[in-house]
Amino acid sequence: MRPKISIAINSYRNPELLRLCLESVFRFAGKEDFEVLVVDSDTEEATRLVMEEFPQARFFPYERNVGFRVLLNRSLEESKGEFLFLINHDIILTEETVPSLIRFMESDPHIGVIGPRQINFNGSEQVSCFRFYRPWTILYRRTMLGKLPFGRRHLDWFLMKDYDRKDPRTVDWIMGSAMFVRRSAAEEIGSMDTRFFMYMEDVDWCRRFWDAGWKVMHVPSIPVYHYHGKGSASGSFLRSLLLNRLTWYHISSAMKYFWKYFGKPLPKHE
């Protein structure tokens, strides 16, 4: 029998956070019938020990770092639920997270993806919904041009600072660290694009949901905690280019994304 929801955790080299995530899942997943999957990249012995504490979860280890897209696609392949809650290992659920997401998804058959509000452990809010990238968005985010008035205006637009985050609304894309997905919609559009190793997979996937007629929603009344580290944004632009491989992953993925959609119109929505 198909479970109501599959909670699929994508993990990479942080068994302590994974343990906290799993504890919150099994404590707060609600009364709905659910299954839990953990798909782990570059698996270490410490992670295997954590998984022994949660035998009710299905565990899919990878010996090397296969990237975010492979982990999520494996989750899509192995899960069985009517709804999929794809989360990173640094996400902590609250008591209302899962039942509220299910209720909201069931309230509108046209919703394909929901992004909950992501908050820091001190209660401050993280930006987790965005407008689609333009080529100059990367430039403004990675250089001092983003400090200039025109750069700041564009980044404020990209980060949706005109959205007060009080009511649910459609958005271009949501951060891949917490995505609540309707299985029938995911099966229609297919898995995440294999050309992206890391970064832009979530942007591309949300765009494909829109292109297929499915809504992407941000729902600020439904929170999760997120221990979010900005590994690709540390230091100066030059230092990042020289020393930070995550910056190169981001820029490389952005180039592939813009080439894929070159000359194609952006989806329109409310």
N, C-alpha and C positions, 0 to 999 in steps of 0.2 A: 504494500500500500504506500502511495506517495505521501511523504510528510508535508505538512503545511509550509514549512520553511526550512531552508538549508542555510546554516550560518557557516560561511567558509572563511577561515582565517589564513591570511598570507603572512608568512613568518620569515624572518632573516636575522639570525645571529643576535638574538636578545631573549634568552630563555626566561629571565626575570619578568620582563613585560608580557611575554607570552603566557606565563602562569597567571598573572593578574587578569589578563584578557579572558582566559578560559574560565577562571573563577567567576568573573562577572557574567559570562555567557550562561553558565550552568545555574547561576543564582537567579538571573533576571530574565531568562528567555521567555518566561511566562508559561501559561497553561497550554499553549498551542503545541501540537505535535511537531517536533523539530529534530534535525540531525546536525551534527557538528563535524566539520572537516578542518584539518590543519594541513596546509601545503607549505612545505619548508624548503628554502633555498640554502645551499651550502651547509647542510645539516652537521651539527656538532654533537658530541656526546652529551653535553649538558641539556640540549633540547630533547634528546631521546629520553633522558631521565625525567624531564618535565612531563613528557607524554605518557610515561608509565603511571603518573598520578591521575590521568584522565583516560582510562581505557575505553570509555564510551564514545570518545572522539575517534574518527577515522584519520589516520596519519599517512601523508604522502611525502616522503623525504626525497630531496635531490642532493647528490654529492657535491655539485658545484653551484655557483651562482648563475641561475638561468634567467634572472630578470623578472620584473613585475608581471609582464604580459603572460609569460609561460605559467606562472603561478595562478593567475586568475583564470586563464583558459583551462587549466587542469581542474580548477574548482568547478567551472561550468560543466565540464565533461563528467565529473564524478558525482556531482550533487543530483538530488532527485526532487527537491521541494518545488512546490507551486511558486514560491517566492524565494529569491536568493538574497542573502545579506552578505555582501562581500566586504570584509573589513581587514585592515592591517592588524598586526599583533600588538600595536601600541594604542588600540582603541579599547576603551572601557565602557561597557553599557550601564545604563541606569534601569531602574525597575520598569519604567514606562516605555523604554526605547522600542522593543520588539512589538508589543501589542499595539502601540500607537502607530507604528509604521504600517502594520498590516491593515488597521482600520482606515488609514488615509489612502493606501493603495486601493483598497476595495471600494472606496467612495467614488472613484473615477476610473472607468475601464480604459481610458485613453492614456493613463500615466504609465510610462515604461520604466522610469528611474526616479528614485527619491534620494535626496541628500539630506541627512539630518544636520542640525546645528552642531558644529564641532567646537568644543571649548577646552581651554587650558585647565589644569588642576587648581589654579587659583580663581577660577570662575570667569576669567576674561575670554573674549570670543576670538576665534580664529576665522580668517577669511577662507571659506570653503566653496563658494560659488562665484562664477566669473562670466565675463563676456568672452566671445571667441577672440583668440590671438589675431593680431595683425603682424606683419613682418617687423614693423618698428617697435612692437611691444617688447620683443626680446632685447632689442637695442637699448630701450629705455630702462628695462629692468636690470641690465648687466653693465651699464656705463653711467658716467656722471650726468649724461643727458637727462636721466630720470629725475635729477635734482632741479632742473630748470623748469620754469613755469609751464611751458608747453608739454614737457615730459611728465610733470606731476599731474597735469589735467588728464593726459591720456591714461596714466596708470590708475588714477582715481576712477575713470570710466571703466577700465578693464577689471578693477577690483570691486565694481558695483557699489561705490561708496554713496551713491544716490539712493540705495535700497536700505531702508531702516531696519530690516530683518525682524519686523514685528509680525508680518502675515506671510503665509505661503505664497510663492509665486513661481512662474516658469523662469528658468535661467538657461543660458547657453550650455554651460557644462558645470559639473560638480567634481570636487576632488575625489580621486579614486580610493582614498583611504577608508571611505565608508559609503557604499553604494547599495541601496535597496532596490532590487531589480525584479520585474515581472518576467518569469521564465518564458512565457509565450512570446514576449517581445524580444528577449535575448535570442531565442531560437530563430526568430524571423530575420534578425539582422546579422547573426553569426558572432563568432568569438572575436576577441581583440586582434587587431591587425599585427601580423607576425613581423612586420618591418620595424616595429618599435621595440627596442630592448628595455628601455627605461625612459619615462617621461613621454607625454603627449598621447599615451594610450587612452587615458580617460577622456581627453579632449576629443580625440577621433571617435571614440565609441559613442559619446553623447551626441556628437554631430550626426552619426549614422542613425541613432534613435530618432532624432528630429527629421532626418531625410526620409525615414520610413513612416513618419506620421505619429510617432510616440512622443509624449510630453516628458521633459526633464524638469523636475520640481525641486526647489529647496524649501524645507519645512522647518522654520526656526523654533517651533514649539516642541520639537522632538530632539533632545540633546544626547550627545555622546561625549565622553572625555577623550582627548587625543594628546598623547605625548609626542609632539611633533618637532623633529629636528630638521633644520633647513641646511642639509649637507651641501647642496650645490650653490648656496648663496653666501657663503662665508668669505670674508676678505675682499680685497679690491678686485676689479675686473681682470687686471693683468695677472695678479697673483692666482686668481681662480683659473684663468686660461693655462697658466704654466703648471700649476700644481694640483688642481682639483679635477679628477676624472669625471665627477658628477656633472660639472659644468659642461664638459665636452659631450656627455650623453645628452644633456638638455639641448644644447645647440644643434647637435647632429639630428636628434629626433624632430626638432622644430623645422629643420631644413627638409626632412622627409615629409613632414606634415604639409608644409606649404607647397611642395612639389606635387603631392597627391591631389590637392584641391586647387591647383593653379587653374584659374579661369572659370571655376565653378562658383555659383552664387551661394551666399551664406543662407542657412535656413531662417525662415521668418516665423515668429511666434508672438504671443501677446506681449 
